[in-house]
Amino acid sequence: MHQNDVILFFDGVCGLCNGLVDWLLPRDHHRQLKFATLQGTTAKALLPPEIIADLDTVVVWYRGKILLRSDAVLACLTQLGGSWRLVGIFKIIPAFIRDAIYNLIARNRYRWFGQRLTCRMPLPGERLRFLD
């Protein structure tokens, strides 16, 4: 792991979380984002146990800092570069408001988007972007 890595940790069995990863992969033209499940060994090595236990939270390891919930999502989107940097404007909305919306979606994500029986397996061309 490099200090400047940007790693999205996600619930590997969540349909919405996997959809986010599937959406980010082709849009990350500079291949800056890496991905790991909250259930994996990379999460255990980098994240505190209480964060790993909270599968309702998308977590981003952003250049050595841990970002949660809406901050994590915004970091991933702005990391895409180009016009996606404009999404950063949502940082003017207080985190408690952004996170309230995030938490509503997180609480209902399995019901609205489904749940997988196993964690997402990367395709051959994606393997280097996924950490254990």
ROSE-4610 file (N, C-alpha, C; in Angstrom, 1 decimal, always signed):
// ROSE-4610
residu = [M/M/M/H/H/H/Q/Q/Q/N/N/N/D/D/D/V/V/V/I/I/I/L/L/L/F/F/F/F/F/F/D/D/D/G/G/G/V/V/V/C/C/C/G/G/G/L/L/L/C/C/C/N/N/N/G/G/G/L/L/L/V/V/V/D/D/D/W/W/W/L/L/L/L/L/L/P/P/P/R/R/R/D/D/D/H/H/H/H/H/H/R/R/R/Q/Q/Q/L/L/L/K/K/K/F/F/F/A/A/A/T/T/T/L/L/L/Q/Q/Q/G/G/G/T/T/T/T/T/T/A/A/A/K/K/K/A/A/A/L/L/L/L/L/L/P/P/P/P/P/P/E/E/E/I/I/I/I/I/I/A/A/A/D/D/D/L/L/L/D/D/D/T/T/T/V/V/V/V/V/V/V/V/V/W/W/W/Y/Y/Y/R/R/R/G/G/G/K/K/K/I/I/I/L/L/L/L/L/L/R/R/R/S/S/S/D/D/D/A/A/A/V/V/V/L/L/L/A/A/A/C/C/C/L/L/L/T/T/T/Q/Q/Q/L/L/L/G/G/G/G/G/G/S/S/S/W/W/W/R/R/R/L/L/L/V/V/V/G/G/G/I/I/I/F/F/F/K/K/K/I/I/I/I/I/I/P/P/P/A/A/A/F/F/F/I/I/I/R/R/R/D/D/D/A/A/A/I/I/I/Y/Y/Y/N/N/N/L/L/L/I/I/I/A/A/A/R/R/R/N/N/N/R/R/R/Y/Y/Y/R/R/R/W/W/W/F/F/F/G/G/G/Q/Q/Q/R/R/R/L/L/L/T/T/T/C/C/C/R/R/R/M/M/M/P/P/P/L/L/L/P/P/P/G/G/G/E/E/E/R/R/R/L/L/L/R/R/R/F/F/F/L/L/L/D/D/D]
num = [1/1/1/2/2/2/3/3/3/4/4/4/5/5/5/6/6/6/7/7/7/8/8/8/9/9/9/10/10/10/11/11/11/12/12/12/13/13/13/14/14/14/15/15/15/16/16/16/17/17/17/18/18/18/19/19/19/20/20/20/21/21/21/22/22/22/23/23/23/24/24/24/25/25/25/26/26/26/27/27/27/28/28/28/29/29/29/30/30/30/31/31/31/32/32/32/33/33/33/34/34/34/35/35/35/36/36/36/37/37/37/38/38/38/39/39/39/40/40/40/41/41/41/42/42/42/43/43/43/44/44/44/45/45/45/46/46/46/47/47/47/48/48/48/49/49/49/50/50/50/51/51/51/52/52/52/53/53/53/54/54/54/55/55/55/56/56/56/57/57/57/58/58/58/59/59/59/60/60/60/61/61/61/62/62/62/63/63/63/64/64/64/65/65/65/66/66/66/67/67/67/68/68/68/69/69/69/70/70/70/71/71/71/72/72/72/73/73/73/74/74/74/75/75/75/76/76/76/77/77/77/78/78/78/79/79/79/80/80/80/81/81/81/82/82/82/83/83/83/84/84/84/85/85/85/86/86/86/87/87/87/88/88/88/89/89/89/90/90/90/91/91/91/92/92/92/93/93/93/94/94/94/95/95/95/96/96/96/97/97/97/98/98/98/99/99/99/100/100/100/101/101/101/102/102/102/103/103/103/104/104/104/105/105/105/106/106/106/107/107/107/108/108/108/109/109/109/110/110/110/111/111/111/112/112/112/113/113/113/114/114/114/115/115/115/116/116/116/117/117/117/118/118/118/119/119/119/120/120/120/121/121/121/122/122/122/123/123/123/124/124/124/125/125/125/126/126/126/127/127/127/128/128/128/129/129/129/130/130/130/131/131/131/132/132/132]
x = [+0.8/+0.0/+0.9/+0.5/+1.3/+0.4/+1.1/+0.4/-0.6/-0.3/-1.2/-2.3/-2.4/-3.5/-4.8/-5.8/-7.2/-7.9/-8.4/-9.1/-10.5/-11.4/-12.8/-13.1/-13.5/-13.9/-15.4/-15.9/-17.4/-17.9/-19.1/-19.8/-19.9/-19.1/-19.0/-20.2/-21.2/-22.5/-23.6/-23.4/-24.4/-24.6/-25.8/-26.1/-25.7/-26.1/-25.8/-24.3/-23.6/-22.2/-21.5/-21.8/-21.2/-21.6/-22.8/-23.2/-22.3/-22.0/-21.1/-19.7/-19.2/-17.9/-18.0/-19.0/-19.2/-19.3/-19.9/-20.1/-18.7/-18.0/-16.7/-15.6/-15.6/-14.5/-14.3/-15.3/-15.0/-14.8/-15.2/-15.1/-13.8/-13.1/-11.8/-10.7/-10.6/-9.7/-8.3/-7.9/-6.5/-6.2/-7.2/-7.0/-6.4/-6.9/-6.4/-7.1/-8.3/-9.1/-8.7/-8.6/-8.5/-9.7/-10.0/-11.2/-10.9/-11.6/-11.5/-12.8/-13.1/-14.3/-14.0/-15.0/-14.9/-14.7/-15.0/-14.8/-13.4/-12.6/-11.3/-10.1/-9.0/-7.7/-7.2/-7.3/-6.9/-7.6/-8.9/-9.7/-9.2/-8.9/-8.5/-7.1/-6.3/-5.0/-5.0/-5.9/-5.9/-7.0/-8.1/-9.2/-9.4/-9.9/-10.2/-11.4/-11.4/-12.5/-13.9/-14.1/-15.5/-16.0/-15.1/-15.5/-15.7/-14.9/-15.1/-16.5/-16.8/-18.1/-19.3/-19.2/-20.3/-20.4/-21.1/-21.2/-22.2/-22.8/-23.7/-22.9/-21.6/-20.7/-19.8/-19.8/-18.7/-17.6/-16.4/-15.2/-14.2/-13.5/-12.4/-11.2/-10.1/-8.8/-8.2/-8.2/-7.8/-6.5/-5.5/-4.1/-3.8/-4.1/-3.7/-4.8/-5.9/-7.0/-8.2/-9.0/-10.2/-11.4/-12.1/-13.3/-14.5/-15.6/-16.8/-18.0/-19.0/-20.3/-20.2/-20.9/-21.0/-19.6/-18.7/-17.4/-16.6/-16.9/-16.2/-16.7/-18.0/-18.6/-18.1/-18.1/-17.7/-16.2/-15.4/-14.0/-13.8/-14.5/-14.4/-14.8/-15.9/-16.4/-15.4/-14.9/-14.0/-12.7/-12.3/-11.1/-11.1/-12.3/-12.4/-11.9/-11.8/-11.2/-12.2/-11.8/-12.6/-13.8/-14.9/-16.1/-16.6/-16.2/-16.6/-16.1/-15.1/-14.6/-15.6/-16.6/-17.7/-18.5/-18.6/-19.4/-18.9/-17.7/-17.1/-17.9/-18.7/-19.5/-20.5/-20.8/-21.8/-21.1/-19.8/-19.2/-19.7/-20.3/-20.9/-22.1/-22.7/-23.9/-23.3/-23.7/-23.2/-23.2/-22.2/-22.0/-23.2/-23.8/-24.9/-26.1/-26.3/-27.4/-27.1/-25.9/-25.5/-25.5/-25.0/-25.0/-26.3/-27.3/-28.6/-29.3/-29.0/-29.5/-28.8/-27.5/-26.7/-27.2/-27.4/-27.8/-29.2/-30.1/-31.4/-31.3/-30.4/-30.2/-29.5/-28.5/-27.7/-28.6/-29.5/-30.4/-31.3/-31.6/-32.6/-31.9/-30.6/-29.9/-30.2/-30.3/-30.5/-31.9/-32.9/-34.3/-34.4/-33.8/-34.0/-33.1/-31.9/-30.9/-30.5/-31.0/-30.7/-29.4/-29.1/-28.0/-27.4/-26.1/-25.5/-25.1/-25.0/-24.6/-23.1/-22.3/-20.8/-20.3/-19.1/-18.5/-18.2/-18.1/-17.8/-16.4/-16.4/-15.1/-14.7/-13.5/-13.1/-12.9/-13.2/-12.9/-11.4/-10.9/-9.5/-8.8/-9.3/-8.7/-8.8/-9.6/-9.8/-8.9/-8.4/-7.7/-6.7/-5.9/-4.9/-5.5/-6.7/-7.4/-8.1/-8.2/-8.8/-7.8/-8.0/-7.1/-7.9/-7.2/-7.8/-8.4]
y = [-1.2/+0.0/+1.2/+2.2/+3.4/+4.5/+5.4/+6.5/+7.3/+7.4/+8.2/+7.4/+6.1/+5.3/+5.8/+5.7/+5.9/+4.6/+4.1/+2.8/+2.9/+2.4/+2.4/+1.0/+1.1/-0.2/-0.2/-1.4/-1.5/-2.8/-2.9/-4.1/-5.0/-6.1/-7.0/-7.7/-7.8/-8.5/-7.5/-6.2/-5.2/-4.9/-5.0/-4.7/-3.3/-2.3/-0.9/-0.7/-1.2/-1.0/-1.6/-2.8/-3.4/-2.6/-2.0/-1.2/+0.1/+0.7/+1.8/+1.5/+0.4/-0.1/-0.3/-1.0/-1.2/+0.1/+1.1/+2.4/+3.2/+3.1/+3.8/+3.3/+2.0/+1.4/+1.9/+2.0/+2.5/+4.0/+4.7/+6.2/+6.7/+5.8/+6.1/+5.9/+6.8/+6.7/+6.7/+7.3/+7.3/+6.2/+5.3/+4.1/+4.5/+5.5/+5.9/+5.2/+4.8/+4.1/+2.7/+2.2/+0.8/+0.4/-0.9/-1.4/-2.5/-2.6/-3.7/-3.8/-5.1/-5.2/-5.0/-4.6/-4.4/-5.7/-6.8/-8.1/-8.7/-8.0/-8.5/-8.2/-8.7/-8.6/-7.2/-6.5/-5.1/-4.2/-4.4/-3.6/-3.9/-5.2/-5.5/-4.9/-4.7/-4.1/-2.6/-1.9/-0.5/+0.2/-0.5/+0.2/-0.3/+0.6/+0.2/-0.8/-1.8/-2.8/-2.2/-1.1/-0.6/-0.1/+0.3/+0.8/-0.5/-1.5/-2.7/-3.4/-3.3/-3.9/-3.2/-1.9/-1.1/-1.2/-2.3/-2.5/-1.5/-0.7/+0.4/+1.6/+1.5/+2.7/+2.4/+3.2/+3.1/+3.9/+3.3/+3.9/+4.2/+5.3/+5.6/+5.9/+5.1/+5.4/+6.5/+7.7/+8.8/+9.4/+8.9/+9.4/+9.4/+8.3/+8.1/+8.5/+9.1/+9.5/+8.6/+8.4/+7.6/+8.5/+8.4/+9.2/+8.2/+8.7/+7.9/+8.5/+7.7/+8.1/+9.0/+10.2/+11.1/+11.6/+11.9/+12.3/+11.3/+10.0/+9.0/+8.9/+9.0/+9.0/+10.2/+11.4/+12.6/+12.5/+11.9/+11.8/+10.9/+9.8/+8.9/+9.6/+10.4/+11.0/+12.1/+12.9/+14.0/+13.4/+12.2/+11.6/+11.2/+11.1/+10.7/+11.8/+13.0/+14.1/+14.7/+15.6/+16.2/+16.9/+16.8/+17.5/+16.9/+15.7/+15.1/+15.9/+16.7/+17.5/+18.5/+18.8/+19.8/+19.2/+17.9/+17.3/+17.7/+18.2/+18.7/+19.9/+20.5/+21.6/+21.2/+19.9/+19.4/+19.4/+19.7/+19.8/+21.1/+22.0/+23.2/+22.8/+21.7/+21.2/+20.6/+21.0/+20.4/+18.9/+18.3/+16.8/+16.1/+16.7/+16.1/+16.0/+16.9/+16.8/+15.7/+15.8/+14.8/+13.4/+13.3/+11.9/+11.4/+12.3/+11.9/+11.2/+11.8/+11.2/+9.9/+9.9/+8.7/+7.6/+7.9/+6.9/+6.3/+7.1/+6.6/+5.6/+5.9/+5.0/+3.7/+3.9/+2.8/+1.8/+2.3/+1.5/+0.6/+1.1/+0.4/-0.2/-0.2/-0.6/-2.1/-3.0/-4.4/-4.6/-3.9/-4.0/-3.3/-2.2/-1.5/-2.0/-2.5/-2.9/-4.3/-5.1/-6.5/-6.8/-8.0/-8.5/-9.7/-9.8/-10.9/-12.0/-13.2/-14.3/-14.3/-13.7/-13.7/-12.3/-12.0/-10.8/-10.7/-9.5/-9.3/-9.9/-10.6/-11.1/-10.2/-9.7/-8.8/-9.6/-8.9/-9.5/-9.5/-10.3/-10.4/-9.0/-8.1/-6.8/-5.9/-6.2/-5.4/-5.9/-7.0/-7.7/-6.8/-6.1/-5.3/-4.1/-3.8/-2.7/-3.1/-4.4/-5.0/-5.6/-5.2/-5.7/-6.7/-7.6/-8.7/-8.1]
z = [+0.0/+0.0/+0.0/-0.8/-0.9/-0.2/+0.5/+1.2/+0.3/-1.0/-1.8/-2.5/-2.1/-2.7/-2.3/-3.2/-3.0/-3.1/-2.0/-2.0/-1.5/-2.3/-1.9/-1.3/+0.0/+0.7/+0.7/+0.3/+0.1/+0.7/+1.0/+1.4/+0.1/+0.2/-1.0/-1.4/-0.5/-0.9/-1.2/-1.1/-1.3/-2.8/-3.3/-4.8/-5.1/-4.3/-4.5/-4.5/-3.5/-3.4/-4.6/-5.1/-6.2/-7.5/-7.5/-8.7/-8.7/-7.6/-7.5/-8.1/-7.7/-8.2/-9.7/-10.2/-11.6/-12.4/-11.8/-12.4/-12.4/-11.3/-11.2/-12.1/-12.2/-13.0/-14.4/-15.2/-16.6/-16.7/-15.6/-15.6/-15.0/-14.4/-13.8/-14.8/-15.8/-16.9/-16.5/-15.4/-15.0/-14.0/-13.8/-13.0/-11.6/-11.0/-9.7/-8.5/-8.7/-7.6/-7.6/-6.3/-6.1/-5.2/-5.2/-4.6/-3.6/-2.5/-1.6/-0.8/-0.5/+0.3/+1.8/+2.5/+4.0/+4.7/+4.0/+4.5/+4.3/+3.6/+3.2/+4.1/+3.7/+4.5/+4.4/+3.3/+3.2/+4.2/+4.3/+5.3/+6.7/+7.0/+8.3/+8.6/+7.6/+7.8/+7.9/+7.3/+7.3/+8.1/+8.4/+9.0/+10.5/+11.3/+12.7/+12.7/+13.6/+13.6/+13.7/+14.3/+14.4/+13.1/+12.2/+10.9/+10.0/+10.1/+9.4/+9.7/+11.0/+11.5/+10.9/+10.5/+10.1/+8.6/+8.1/+6.7/+6.0/+6.7/+6.2/+5.7/+5.8/+5.5/+4.4/+3.3/+2.3/+2.9/+2.8/+3.4/+2.3/+2.3/+1.4/+2.2/+1.8/+2.3/+1.3/+1.7/+0.8/+1.2/+0.6/+0.8/+2.3/+2.9/+4.3/+5.3/+4.8/+5.7/+5.4/+6.5/+6.3/+6.2/+5.1/+4.8/+4.9/+5.4/+5.6/+4.9/+4.6/+4.1/+2.9/+3.0/+1.8/+1.5/+2.4/+2.1/+1.3/+1.6/+0.8/-0.6/-0.8/-2.2/-2.9/-2.3/-3.0/-3.4/-2.5/-2.8/-4.0/-4.1/-5.3/-6.6/-6.5/-7.7/-8.2/-7.3/-7.6/-8.1/-7.6/-8.0/-9.5/-10.1/-11.5/-12.4/-11.9/-12.6/-13.6/-14.5/-15.5/-14.9/-15.5/-15.0/-13.7/-13.4/-12.1/-10.9/-11.1/-10.0/-9.5/-10.4/-10.0/-8.9/-8.8/-7.7/-6.3/-6.3/-5.0/-4.5/-5.3/-4.8/-3.7/-3.7/-2.7/-1.3/-1.2/+0.1/+0.8/+0.1/+0.8/+1.6/+1.3/+2.1/+3.4/+4.5/+5.8/+5.8/+6.3/+6.3/+7.0/+8.1/+8.7/+7.8/+6.9/+5.9/+4.9/+4.3/+3.3/+3.9/+5.1/+5.7/+6.1/+6.4/+6.7/+5.5/+4.3/+3.1/+2.8/+3.0/+2.8/+3.7/+5.0/+5.9/+5.6/+5.1/+4.6/+3.5/+2.6/+1.5/+2.0/+2.9/+3.4/+4.2/+5.0/+5.8/+4.9/+3.7/+2.8/+1.6/+1.5/+0.3/-0.1/+0.9/+0.5/+0.0/+0.6/+0.1/-1.2/-1.5/-2.7/-3.9/-3.5/-4.6/-4.5/-3.5/-3.4/-2.7/-2.5/-1.8/-2.6/-2.7/-3.4/-2.3/-2.8/-1.9/-1.7/-2.6/-2.5/-2.9/-2.5/-2.9/-4.4/-4.9/-6.4/-6.7/-7.8/-8.3/-9.5/-9.5/-10.6/-11.9/-13.0/-14.3/-14.5/-15.5/-15.7/-15.8/-16.6/-16.8/-15.6/-14.6/-13.4/-12.2/-12.3/-11.2/-10.4/-11.1/-10.5/-9.7/-9.9/-9.2/-7.9/-7.7/-6.6/-5.6/-4.3/-3.3/-2.5/-1.9/-1.1/+0.2]
